[in-house]
Amino acid sequence: MSNTPTSVDAAPTRSPALRPIRVFESHYSGLDSWSSPFNYRLLRAGHIATSVDYRIERARAPGHEFIFCLDGVGYVRVGGAVHRVEPGRLAWIPVQRPHAHFADPITPWEILWLRMDGANLNRLETVLAVDADPIFAFADPAAIQDLMRDALRQISAHSMLAAAATERIAATLVEKLTESRSSHLLDPVEASHRGLARLIREVRSHYTETWTVDRFAETCRVSKSHLFRLFKYGFGQTPNNWLRGYRLSQAKRLLVETDETIGAVALAVGYEDPLHFSRDFRKNVGVSPRQFRDLER
């Protein structure tokens, strides 16, 4: 949230300041992806009391930005829509796409913020309907504030040990965000990123049934080409490959938790042909279903 661009074609813009912005802290990690062995990287973090004309607008930047409102009011623009952020609430901004955030002209916000990167964040963003609703409310906002301040402490240390602590911070943040949005995930009315979460819920409930690309697209309420783009962005694979992976994950569970035959397990997860199931299982898991059962018991 500085005045400097975060990428060549993504320079933030800000109106001429009416009064100075108070930057209490602003840190950059200094650890690039090649030098970090961890799943998540904390890229930036800071604590700012904004001015009335504070505005950041970018075409794109690395990672995902999380802004916690301490005081005042702010706004974020995600997916073409503008959302109000009040004290105690957190805004999740997928900054790889065009976005903006700015202060209320009457009561400009004070914020704690961090920017984090990690492959699973793209998937979680899809499942938690961030594009449709990027604002999160919490039963205990103070816990989120403590977590954001912990991120500030860790990133300011500029050490590998501090980078490892990002895993804990990310895991806790993910847990809190999922907990906040859990009722949305169970309610079909709360459609997610262009209907994708609704589709995922439907598939998980009926994954043993026949799913064609047409059925995927119809359930998601998008065109087939758009469907493939959504799965590519959210899961890095096609709808059919995602379904296959989900079926095989359920097969693993049944192989470990039950004494059902391989053929019965295959039928239970949607495979009509046990031989096809065994081929898919070995190709994706690396061992046969029987070998997997023996190894995990």
Secondary structure, 3 states (H helix, E strand, C coil): CCCCCCCCCCCCCCCCCCCCCEEEEEEECCCCHHHCCCCCEEEEEEEEECCCCCEEEECCCCCEEEEEEEECEEEEEECCEEEEECCCCEEEEECCCCEEEEECCCCECEEEEEEEECHHHHHHHHHCCCCCCCEECCCCHHHHHHHHHHHHHHHHHCCHHHHHHHHHHHHHHHHHHHHHHHHHHHCCCCCCHHHHHHHHHHHHHCCCCCCCHHHHHHHHCCCHHHHHHHHHHHHCCCHHHHHHHHHHHHHHHHHHHCCCCHHHHHHHCCCCCHHHHHHHHHHHHCCCHHHHHHHHC
